[in-house]
Amino acid sequence: MFRESTGNDVVENDHRVLWDWVAIKTLSEISAVTRIRSTRA
């Protein structure tokens, strides 16, 4: 899984995973908020 390199690959992978997680969390929160708003309205 891990390639021996300068270490930049590992950092980039961590950042990619982090951004994927942030995007998923944000999208789920947005969809939850829209669901709450639509049920209230």
N, CA, C and O atoms as CSV, one atom per row, in Angstrom:
chain,resi,resn,atom,element,x,y,z
A,1,MET,N,N,0.839,-1.192,0.000
A,1,MET,CA,C,0.000,0.000,0.000
A,1,MET,C,C,0.881,1.252,0.000
A,1,MET,O,O,0.652,2.183,-0.772
A,2,PHE,N,N,1.876,1.264,0.862
A,2,PHE,CA,C,2.741,2.441,0.949
A,2,PHE,C,C,3.922,2.292,0.014
A,2,PHE,O,O,4.594,1.261,-0.002
A,3,ARG,N,N,4.166,3.332,-0.765
A,3,ARG,CA,C,5.325,3.319,-1.651
A,3,ARG,C,C,6.446,4.092,-0.983
A,3,ARG,O,O,6.207,5.144,-0.390
A,4,GLU,N,N,7.664,3.583,-1.071
A,4,GLU,CA,C,8.789,4.311,-0.500
A,4,GLU,C,C,9.150,5.448,-1.431
A,4,GLU,O,O,9.633,5.227,-2.541
A,5,SER,N,N,8.914,6.659,-0.976
A,5,SER,CA,C,9.231,7.818,-1.810
A,5,SER,C,C,9.634,8.968,-0.891
A,5,SER,O,O,10.055,8.739,0.242
A,6,THR,N,N,9.508,10.174,-1.364
A,6,THR,CA,C,9.937,11.333,-0.575
A,6,THR,C,C,8.987,11.577,0.594
A,6,THR,O,O,9.302,12.350,1.499
A,7,GLY,N,N,7.839,10.929,0.579
A,7,GLY,CA,C,6.874,11.146,1.646
A,7,GLY,C,C,5.759,12.070,1.200
A,7,GLY,O,O,4.747,12.193,1.891
A,8,ASN,N,N,5.923,12.728,0.051
A,8,ASN,CA,C,4.893,13.630,-0.448
A,8,ASN,C,C,3.622,12.870,-0.814
A,8,ASN,O,O,2.516,13.388,-0.663
A,9,ASP,N,N,3.788,11.630,-1.298
A,9,ASP,CA,C,2.619,10.827,-1.675
A,9,ASP,C,C,1.723,10.599,-0.467
A,9,ASP,O,O,0.500,10.704,-0.563
A,10,VAL,N,N,2.336,10.288,0.667
A,10,VAL,CA,C,1.554,10.013,1.876
A,10,VAL,C,C,0.794,11.260,2.296
A,10,VAL,O,O,-0.386,11.189,2.640
A,11,VAL,N,N,1.474,12.408,2.268
A,11,VAL,CA,C,0.825,13.660,2.668
A,11,VAL,C,C,-0.327,13.979,1.728
A,11,VAL,O,O,-1.409,14.366,2.168
A,12,GLU,N,N,-0.089,13.814,0.429
A,12,GLU,CA,C,-1.147,14.104,-0.538
A,12,GLU,C,C,-2.331,13.166,-0.336
A,12,GLU,O,O,-3.482,13.592,-0.432
A,13,ASN,N,N,-2.058,11.895,-0.058
A,13,ASN,CA,C,-3.148,10.940,0.185
A,13,ASN,C,C,-3.940,11.345,1.415
A,13,ASN,O,O,-5.170,11.290,1.402
A,14,ASP,N,N,-3.245,11.757,2.495
A,14,ASP,CA,C,-3.936,12.191,3.706
A,14,ASP,C,C,-4.836,13.383,3.399
A,14,ASP,O,O,-5.983,13.434,3.843
A,15,HIS,N,N,-4.314,14.333,2.643
A,15,HIS,CA,C,-5.107,15.512,2.300
A,15,HIS,C,C,-6.311,15.134,1.460
A,15,HIS,O,O,-7.403,15.666,1.659
A,16,ARG,N,N,-6.116,14.207,0.512
A,16,ARG,CA,C,-7.231,13.791,-0.347
A,16,ARG,C,C,-8.309,13.120,0.497
A,16,ARG,O,O,-9.496,13.395,0.321
A,17,VAL,N,N,-7.903,12.242,1.411
A,17,VAL,CA,C,-8.865,11.559,2.278
A,17,VAL,C,C,-9.585,12.583,3.149
A,17,VAL,O,O,-10.799,12.505,3.337
A,18,LEU,N,N,-8.831,13.544,3.680
A,18,LEU,CA,C,-9.427,14.567,4.537
A,18,LEU,C,C,-10.466,15.377,3.771
A,18,LEU,O,O,-11.559,15.632,4.276
A,19,TRP,N,N,-10.119,15.783,2.540
A,19,TRP,CA,C,-11.057,16.582,1.764
A,19,TRP,C,C,-12.277,15.764,1.366
A,19,TRP,O,O,-13.391,16.286,1.334
A,20,ASP,N,N,-12.073,14.472,1.059
A,20,ASP,CA,C,-13.222,13.600,0.761
A,20,ASP,C,C,-14.151,13.563,1.960
A,20,ASP,O,O,-15.369,13.667,1.815
A,21,TRP,N,N,-13.565,13.412,3.164
A,21,TRP,CA,C,-14.366,13.338,4.384
A,21,TRP,C,C,-15.107,14.642,4.611
A,21,TRP,O,O,-16.289,14.643,4.955
A,22,VAL,N,N,-14.400,15.765,4.415
A,22,VAL,CA,C,-15.032,17.080,4.611
A,22,VAL,C,C,-16.178,17.269,3.624
A,22,VAL,O,O,-17.247,17.756,3.990
A,23,ALA,N,N,-15.948,16.880,2.363
A,23,ALA,CA,C,-16.987,17.050,1.344
A,23,ALA,C,C,-18.211,16.203,1.667
A,23,ALA,O,O,-19.345,16.670,1.554
A,24,ILE,N,N,-17.978,14.948,2.072
A,24,ILE,CA,C,-19.093,14.057,2.408
A,24,ILE,C,C,-19.857,14.607,3.609
A,24,ILE,O,O,-21.088,14.626,3.606
A,25,LYS,N,N,-19.129,15.056,4.641
A,25,LYS,CA,C,-19.770,15.588,5.848
A,25,LYS,C,C,-20.583,16.829,5.505
A,25,LYS,O,O,-21.715,16.984,5.963
A,26,THR,N,N,-19.996,17.722,4.689
A,26,THR,CA,C,-20.704,18.950,4.319
A,26,THR,C,C,-21.957,18.629,3.517
A,26,THR,O,O,-23.020,19.196,3.769
A,27,LEU,N,N,-21.836,17.722,2.554
A,27,LEU,CA,C,-22.988,17.370,1.720
A,27,LEU,C,C,-24.093,16.756,2.569
A,27,LEU,O,O,-25.267,17.077,2.389
A,28,SER,N,N,-23.721,15.871,3.494
A,28,SER,CA,C,-24.741,15.228,4.324
A,28,SER,C,C,-25.405,16.253,5.232
A,28,SER,O,O,-26.609,16.175,5.474
A,29,GLU,N,N,-24.629,17.221,5.741
A,29,GLU,CA,C,-25.220,18.253,6.595
A,29,GLU,C,C,-26.157,19.138,5.792
A,29,GLU,O,O,-27.234,19.501,6.265
A,30,ILE,N,N,-25.746,19.489,4.569
A,30,ILE,CA,C,-26.597,20.330,3.712
A,30,ILE,C,C,-27.902,19.604,3.389
A,30,ILE,O,O,-28.978,20.199,3.458
A,31,SER,N,N,-27.810,18.324,3.039
A,31,SER,CA,C,-29.022,17.572,2.704
A,31,SER,C,C,-29.916,17.424,3.938
A,31,SER,O,O,-31.141,17.441,3.825
A,32,ALA,N,N,-29.300,17.280,5.118
A,32,ALA,CA,C,-30.091,17.175,6.348
A,32,ALA,C,C,-30.816,18.492,6.612
A,32,ALA,O,O,-31.988,18.489,6.989
A,33,VAL,N,N,-30.130,19.608,6.418
A,33,VAL,CA,C,-30.745,20.923,6.641
A,33,VAL,C,C,-31.882,21.143,5.655
A,33,VAL,O,O,-32.946,21.625,6.044
A,34,THR,N,N,-31.681,20.801,4.392
A,34,THR,CA,C,-32.742,20.995,3.400
A,34,THR,C,C,-33.933,20.104,3.723
A,34,THR,O,O,-35.081,20.496,3.510
A,35,ARG,N,N,-33.665,18.903,4.238
A,35,ARG,CA,C,-34.760,18.001,4.593
A,35,ARG,C,C,-35.561,18.610,5.744
A,35,ARG,O,O,-36.792,18.581,5.730
A,36,ILE,N,N,-34.864,19.159,6.738
A,36,ILE,CA,C,-35.554,19.766,7.883
A,36,ILE,C,C,-36.378,20.967,7.416
A,36,ILE,O,O,-37.524,21.145,7.829
A,37,ARG,N,N,-35.778,21.788,6.547
A,37,ARG,CA,C,-36.492,22.976,6.068
A,37,ARG,C,C,-37.719,22.581,5.264
A,37,ARG,O,O,-38.776,23.197,5.401
A,38,SER,N,N,-37.590,21.553,4.423
A,38,SER,CA,C,-38.720,21.161,3.581
A,38,SER,C,C,-39.837,20.562,4.435
A,38,SER,O,O,-41.014,20.733,4.115
A,39,THR,N,N,-39.488,19.866,5.512
A,39,THR,CA,C,-40.524,19.296,6.366
A,39,THR,C,C,-41.205,20.392,7.176
A,39,THR,O,O,-42.405,20.314,7.439
A,40,ARG,N,N,-40.439,21.424,7.578
A,40,ARG,CA,C,-41.048,22.525,8.322
A,40,ARG,C,C,-41.963,23.333,7.419
A,40,ARG,O,O,-43.048,23.739,7.835
A,41,ALA,N,N,-41.532,23.568,6.184
A,41,ALA,CA,C,-42.321,24.380,5.244
A,41,ALA,C,C,-43.468,23.528,4.699
A,41,ALA,O,O,-44.263,24.007,3.890
